[in-house]
Amino acid sequence: SEFRVSIEMPPGTRLEETQAAVERAVAQIEHLPELRSLYVSVGSTGGAYSTGGQSHQAFISGALSRPNERRRGLDEIVEDVRTRIVLPGAKVTVAPSGTIETGGNDIEVQVKGPDLEVLKELSRQVMAEVAQVPGARGLDTTVSEGLPEIQIRVDRARAAAYGLSPSQVAAAVQSAVRGQVVTQYRVGGEEVDIRLLAAESARENVGALRQLPIATPFGQTVPLGELAELVRGVGPTSVDREDQMRVVKIIGQIHGRDLGSVTNDIKARLSAFPLPPGYEIGYGGDYELMDEAIGGLLQTLVFSVALVYLVMAAQFESFLHPFVIIFTIPLALVGAVLALVLTGRSMDISAMIGLILLAGVVVNNAIVLVDYINQLRRRGMERDEAVRVTGPRRLRPVLMTTLTTVLGLLPLALGLGEGAELEAPLATVVIGGLTLSTLLTLIVIPVVYTLFDDLLVRVQSRMAARTQTAAM
């Protein structure tokens, strides 16, 4: 129930101007009915791992009322905040709390290549393409403009004539502009640094800096303008690299659609995007994490099904009957998908974990049926009669097993309580898969049992006939 607004003014903006822009943004969103409090920081990025910021950066953190006290969800409110804040000339990013400060982004398209200027142009074109995809919001690039600065280029020959080196000139300028701690003042057990620096009038512009006196080893002073050239310039931007290649990222959030659909549409749109030789497009962010997680979970699901089969094969002392029981898992998958469709939930990581859990739960009902059929046959009952008798006799324990599991997970599936919606897909998958598989198991498993048993009888008959032929 929190959101973050990251505001970035043009580089070099004074702190007072950034403060005024933030106050305008606050005025635009402070009347939201769900808003409980606002926290504002000017001169900081607000990231969880940030160690500082610049005068042109700021962030706003908004705390909302509890989910049961408001009608709109967090995504709807974030979208409303995004449309309300209008700051010409500023980059504004709005996202649920936990994404901006940790660097997690729903959308992350990576443009890689050797030349930074080419990457900047390609990133602008790619961002224009991504902006056409429905559901993409708050798009931005990691390309940052350089910060304005005054560059002091020391004339080494002229400085040497006065007995000065470039490092001595730099140290003198640094002491005058940033100051130097010369002593400390003790007050009530605390020590306060006393910093010596030039007056503000001597460092407020390029003309004043040119007149900054620099002491020489000969006891004279000489203006800085006599020793160096002072020009206005732009500081270098940060350069990100991945796989030893320069990379510019297009980042953003999604709204109204699931991550997989939006990313697939972006891939389809960029599949024919013209790239110069040596440049490529990749994908990261939450999609990359989800792709890796789903791959690992699918492997886990396959291993869990294999382990269930091996355990049942050891218990039944047969490779055929466990294979019959495994047929309940596809039935459960159908029920899980139907449950997600009916509830409007997506197949996320929580739902995948539910599928793994479901693989070990749904086989219980089939085990009860197959085991009882085998018991009746060992007592001398015919197979078809044993199949007909098993359903009615084992119906009560099957329903009891299913109902206890379904009712136990029902509160979690309803998403009652704060944060419960994170695990609701897990419960939804288990309930839907177990319910449908229970209903179909009573019909499908006996049919599959008879079909495989007939197949086994035919195979045994053919093997017996071949053995007799070989003996003759």
C-alpha positions in Angstrom: 0.0 0.0 0.0 2.8 2.4 -0.9 3.9 4.1 -4.1 7.0 6.0 -5.1 7.4 9.0 -7.4 10.9 9.6 -8.7 11.5 13.2 -10.1 14.5 14.1 -12.2 14.9 17.7 -13.3 17.4 18.8 -16.0 21.0 18.3 -14.8 22.3 21.4 -13.1 19.0 22.5 -11.7 19.4 24.3 -8.4 18.0 22.7 -5.3 15.4 25.5 -4.8 14.0 24.9 -8.3 13.8 21.2 -7.7 12.0 21.9 -4.4 9.5 24.1 -6.2 8.8 21.4 -8.7 8.3 18.8 -6.0 5.8 21.1 -4.2 3.8 21.4 -7.4 3.8 17.6 -7.7 2.6 17.2 -4.1 -0.2 19.7 -4.7 -1.3 17.6 -7.7 -1.7 14.4 -5.7 -2.3 15.4 -2.1 -6.1 15.2 -2.5 -6.2 11.6 -3.4 -9.0 10.0 -1.3 -6.8 6.9 -0.5 -3.7 8.9 0.5 -2.8 8.7 4.1 0.6 10.4 4.2 3.4 11.7 2.0 7.2 11.7 2.5 9.2 14.0 0.4 13.0 14.2 -0.1 14.7 16.7 -2.3 18.3 16.1 -3.5 18.0 12.3 -3.2 17.0 9.4 -5.4 15.3 7.6 -2.5 16.8 4.2 -3.5 17.3 1.5 -0.9 21.0 1.4 -1.8 21.6 5.0 -2.7 24.4 6.8 -1.0 23.3 10.3 -2.0 21.9 12.3 -4.9 22.1 15.5 -6.9 20.3 18.8 -6.6 18.1 18.0 -9.6 16.8 14.7 -8.1 14.0 14.1 -5.7 11.4 11.5 -4.7 8.0 11.3 -3.1 6.8 8.3 -1.1 3.0 7.9 -0.6 1.4 5.7 2.0 -2.2 4.6 1.3 -5.0 3.4 3.4 -5.5 -0.3 4.1 -6.8 -2.4 1.1 -10.1 -3.1 2.9 -10.6 0.6 3.4 -10.4 1.7 -0.2 -12.2 0.7 -3.4 -9.2 1.0 -5.8 -6.2 -1.3 -6.0 -2.6 -0.2 -5.9 -2.1 -0.4 -9.6 -5.2 1.8 -10.3 -3.9 4.4 -7.8 -0.4 4.4 -9.3 -1.9 4.9 -12.8 -4.0 7.8 -11.4 -0.9 9.4 -9.8 1.0 9.0 -13.1 -1.7 11.0 -15.0 -2.0 13.7 -12.3 1.6 14.7 -12.0 2.5 17.1 -14.8 6.0 18.7 -14.6 7.2 20.1 -17.9 10.9 19.4 -18.5 11.2 16.8 -15.8 11.4 13.0 -15.9 8.7 11.5 -13.6 8.5 7.8 -12.8 5.7 6.4 -10.7 5.7 2.8 -9.5 4.6 0.7 -6.5 7.0 0.9 -3.6 9.9 -1.6 -3.9 10.5 -1.2 -7.7 12.2 2.2 -8.1 14.4 1.9 -5.1 15.6 -1.6 -5.7 16.0 -1.3 -9.5 13.3 -3.9 -10.3 11.3 -3.1 -13.5 8.5 -4.9 -15.1 9.8 -3.9 -18.6 13.6 -3.9 -19.3 14.8 -3.9 -22.9 18.5 -3.9 -23.3 20.2 -2.3 -26.3 23.9 -3.5 -26.5 26.7 -2.3 -28.7 30.1 -0.7 -28.9 29.3 3.0 -29.6 27.5 5.0 -26.8 26.1 7.7 -29.2 24.6 5.0 -31.5 23.1 3.3 -28.4 21.5 6.6 -27.4 19.8 7.0 -30.7 18.8 3.3 -30.9 17.3 3.5 -27.4 15.1 6.5 -28.3 13.8 4.6 -31.3 13.3 1.4 -29.3 11.4 3.3 -26.6 9.1 4.8 -29.2 8.3 1.3 -30.4 7.8 -0.1 -26.9 5.5 2.9 -26.1 3.1 1.6 -28.8 2.5 -1.7 -26.9 -0.7 -1.7 -24.8 0.0 -1.9 -21.1 3.4 -0.3 -21.1 3.7 2.7 -18.7 6.3 5.0 -17.3 9.0 4.3 -20.0 12.4 5.8 -19.6 16.0 5.1 -20.5 19.1 4.7 -18.4 20.9 7.3 -20.6 21.5 10.3 -18.3 22.6 13.7 -19.5 26.0 14.9 -18.3 26.2 17.3 -15.4 27.3 20.9 -16.2 30.7 21.7 -14.8 33.6 24.2 -15.1 36.6 22.6 -16.6 40.0 24.1 -15.6 42.7 23.3 -18.1 46.1 24.2 -16.6 48.8 25.6 -18.9 51.8 23.5 -17.7 54.5 25.8 -19.1 53.0 29.0 -17.6 52.4 27.3 -14.3 56.0 26.0 -14.2 57.3 29.5 -14.8 55.6 30.5 -11.4 57.0 27.3 -9.8 53.6 25.5 -9.7 52.6 22.1 -10.9 49.1 21.2 -12.1 48.4 19.2 -8.9 49.3 22.3 -6.8 46.9 24.4 -8.8 44.1 21.8 -8.4 44.7 21.6 -4.7 44.4 25.4 -4.3 41.2 25.5 -6.3 39.7 22.6 -4.4 40.6 24.3 -1.0 38.9 27.5 -2.2 35.8 26.0 -3.7 35.1 23.0 -1.5 37.0 24.2 1.6 39.5 22.6 3.9 39.1 21.6 7.5 41.8 23.6 9.4 40.8 22.9 13.0 37.9 21.7 15.2 35.8 23.6 17.8 34.7 21.6 20.9 31.2 22.4 22.2 29.7 20.4 25.0 31.8 17.3 24.3 31.2 17.5 20.5 33.8 18.5 18.0 32.6 20.8 15.1 34.8 21.1 12.0 36.0 24.6 11.0 36.2 24.7 7.2 38.2 27.5 5.5 37.1 28.3 1.9 36.8 31.3 -0.3 34.0 33.8 -0.1 30.9 33.0 -2.2 31.5 36.0 -4.3 34.9 34.6 -5.3 33.4 31.3 -6.6 29.9 32.0 -7.8 30.8 32.3 -11.5 33.5 31.7 -14.1 34.6 35.3 -14.0 35.1 35.3 -10.2 37.1 32.0 -10.4 39.5 33.5 -13.0 40.4 36.1 -10.3 41.0 33.5 -7.6 44.5 34.1 -6.2 46.9 31.2 -6.2 49.9 31.4 -3.9 53.3 30.6 -5.5 56.4 29.2 -3.8 58.1 32.6 -4.2 55.6 34.3 -1.8 53.6 35.9 -4.6 50.0 35.4 -5.7 48.8 35.0 -9.3 45.2 34.9 -10.6 43.9 31.5 -11.7 43.2 32.9 -15.1 46.9 33.5 -15.7 47.6 29.8 -15.1 44.7 28.0 -16.7 41.8 28.2 -19.1 38.3 28.0 -17.6 35.5 26.7 -19.9 32.0 25.5 -19.3 31.5 21.8 -20.1 29.5 18.7 -19.4 30.7 15.9 -17.1 30.9 12.4 -18.4 27.8 10.1 -18.0 27.9 6.7 -16.4 28.3 3.8 -18.8 26.7 0.5 -18.0 28.1 -2.8 -19.3 26.8 -6.3 -19.5 28.7 -9.2 -21.0 31.6 -6.8 -21.7 29.3 -4.7 -24.0 28.0 -1.2 -23.5 24.3 -1.3 -22.8 21.4 1.2 -22.6 18.2 0.0 -21.0 14.6 1.0 -21.7 12.7 0.5 -18.4 9.1 0.8 -17.4 6.1 -0.6 -15.7 3.0 -2.5 -16.8 -0.7 -1.7 -16.2 -3.8 -3.7 -17.0 -2.0 -6.6 -18.5 0.2 -9.4 -17.3 4.0 -9.3 -17.8 4.3 -12.2 -20.2 1.7 -10.8 -22.7 3.3 -7.3 -22.7 6.8 -8.8 -23.1 5.7 -11.0 -25.9 4.1 -8.1 -27.7 7.3 -6.1 -27.3 9.4 -9.0 -28.7 7.1 -9.3 -31.7 7.3 -5.5 -32.3 11.1 -5.4 -32.1 11.7 -8.6 -34.0 11.9 -6.7 -37.3 13.7 -3.6 -35.7 16.7 -2.7 -37.9 20.0 -2.9 -36.0 23.5 -1.9 -37.2 26.1 -4.7 -37.3 27.5 -5.4 -33.8 24.4 -4.3 -32.0 21.7 -6.5 -30.3 18.6 -6.3 -28.2 18.1 -8.3 -25.0 15.5 -8.5 -22.2 15.9 -8.3 -18.5 14.1 -7.0 -15.4 11.3 -9.0 -13.9 10.7 -10.9 -17.1 14.3 -12.4 -16.9 13.8 -13.3 -13.3 10.4 -14.9 -14.1 11.8 -16.8 -17.0 14.6 -18.2 -14.9 12.2 -19.1 -12.1 9.7 -20.8 -14.3 12.4 -22.8 -15.9 13.6 -24.0 -12.6 10.1 -24.7 -11.3 9.2 -26.8 -14.5 12.3 -28.9 -13.8 11.2 -29.3 -10.2 7.7 -30.3 -11.4 9.1 -33.0 -13.7 11.3 -34.4 -10.9 8.5 -34.4 -8.4 6.2 -36.4 -10.8 9.1 -38.8 -11.4 9.7 -39.3 -7.7 5.9 -39.8 -7.1 6.0 -42.5 -9.8 9.0 -44.3 -8.3 7.6 -44.3 -4.8 4.3 -45.7 -6.1 6.1 -48.3 -8.2 7.9 -49.5 -5.1 4.7 -49.7 -3.0 2.6 -51.4 -5.7 5.5 -53.6 -6.9 4.3 -52.7 -10.4 5.3 -50.3 -13.1 1.8 -50.4 -14.7 -0.5 -49.3 -11.8 1.5 -46.2 -10.9 1.3 -45.1 -14.5 -2.5 -45.3 -14.3 -2.4 -43.1 -11.2 -0.2 -40.5 -12.9 -3.1 -39.9 -15.3 -4.7 -37.8 -12.5 -2.1 -35.1 -12.9 -3.2 -33.9 -16.4 -6.8 -33.8 -15.0 -5.6 -31.6 -12.2 -3.7 -29.3 -14.6 -7.0 -28.7 -16.5 -8.7 -27.8 -13.3 -5.9 -25.5 -12.2 -6.1 -23.5 -15.4 -9.9 -23.3 -15.3 -9.7 -22.0 -11.7 -7.2 -19.3 -12.7 -9.4 -18.3 -15.6 -12.5 -18.1 -13.5 -10.8 -16.0 -10.8 -9.0 -13.7 -13.3 -5.6 -14.6 -11.8 -2.4 -15.2 -13.8 0.1 -18.1 -13.8 2.8 -16.5 -11.7 5.5 -18.0 -9.5 3.1 -18.7 -6.7 0.8 -20.6 -9.0 3.7 -22.7 -10.3 4.6 -23.7 -6.8 0.9 -24.7 -6.4 1.3 -27.0 -9.4 4.2 -28.7 -7.8 2.2 -29.1 -4.6 -0.7 -30.4 -6.6 1.3 -33.1 -8.3 1.9 -34.8 -4.9 -1.7 -34.3 -3.6 -4.0 -35.3 -6.5 -2.6 -38.8 -6.8 -4.0 -39.7 -3.3 -7.5 -40.3 -4.6 -6.3 -42.5 -7.5 -4.1 -44.4 -5.1 -7.1 -45.2 -2.9 -9.1 -46.4 -5.9 -6.4 -48.5 -7.5 -5.2 -50.0 -4.2 -8.8 -51.1 -3.3 -9.4 -52.6 -6.8 -6.2 -54.7 -6.3 -7.3 -55.8 -2.9 -10.6 -57.0 -4.2 -9.0 -58.9 -7.1 -6.6 -60.6 -4.7 -9.6 -61.8 -2.7 -10.9 -63.5 -5.8 -13.3 -60.9 -7.3 -13.5 -60.4 -11.0 -11.8 -57.3 -12.4 -14.9 -55.6 -13.8 -16.9 -56.3 -10.7 -14.0 -55.0 -8.5 -14.0 -51.8 -10.6 -17.7 -51.3 -10.2 -17.7 -51.9 -6.4 -14.7 -49.7 -5.6 -16.2 -46.4 -6.7 -19.2 -46.4 -4.3 -17.2 -47.9 -1.4 -14.3 -45.5 -1.6 -16.3 -42.4 -2.4 -16.6 -41.3 1.2 -12.8 -41.3 2.0 -12.1 -39.7 -1.4 -14.5 -36.9 -0.7 -13.2 -36.4 2.9 -9.7 -36.1 1.7 -10.6 -33.6 -1.0 -12.9 -31.5 1.2 -10.4 -31.1 4.1 -7.8 -29.9 1.7 -10.1 -27.5 -0.2 -11.7 -26.0 2.9 -8.3 -25.6 4.5 -7.0 -23.5 1.5 -10.3 -21.6 0.9 -9.4 -18.6 3.1 -6.1 -18.3 1.4 -7.7 -18.5 -2.1 -10.1 -15.7 -1.2 -7.2 -13.4 -0.4 -8.5 -12.4 3.0 -6.1 -10.2 4.9 -3.3 -7.9 3.9 -0.7 -9.5 1.7 -2.8 -12.7 1.2 -3.2 -11.9 -2.5 0.4 -12.9 -3.0 -0.3 -16.5 -2.2 -3.9 -16.6 -3.5 -2.9 -18.1 -6.9 -1.2 -21.0 -5.1 -4.4 -21.9 -3.2 -6.5 -21.3 -6.3 -4.4 -23.8 -8.4 -4.6 -26.5 -5.7 -8.4 -26.1 -5.1 -9.3 -26.0 -8.8 -7.0 -28.9 -9.7 -8.0 -31.1 -6.8 -11.7 -30.5 -7.2 -11.8 -31.3 -10.9 -9.5 -34.2 -10.6 -11.6 -35.7 -7.8 -14.7 -35.6 -10.0 -13.0 -37.0 -13.0 -10.9 -39.5 -11.1 -14.0 -41.5 -10.1 -14.7 -42.0 -13.8 -11.5 -41.8 -15.7 -9.2 -43.8 -13.5 -11.4 -47.0 -13.5 -11.6 -46.7 -17.3 -7.9 -46.2 -17.7 -7.3 -49.1 -15.3 -9.3 -51.5 -17.4 -7.7 -50.4 -20.6 -4.2 -50.9 -19.3 -5.1 -54.2 -17.7 -6.5 -55.4 -21.0 -3.3 -54.3 -22.7 -1.2 -56.1 -20.1 -3.3 -59.3 -20.6 -2.7 -59.2 -24.4 1.0 -58.6 -24.0 1.2 -61.5 -21.6 -0.8 -63.8 -23.9 1.5 -63.0 -26.8 4.6 -63.6 -24.7 3.2 -66.9 -23.6 2.3 -67.9 -27.2 5.9 -67.1 -28.3 7.3 -69.1 -25.4 5.2 -72.1 -26.3 6.2 -71.8 -30.0 9.9 -71.6 -29.1 9.5 -74.7 -26.8 8.0 -76.8 -29.6 
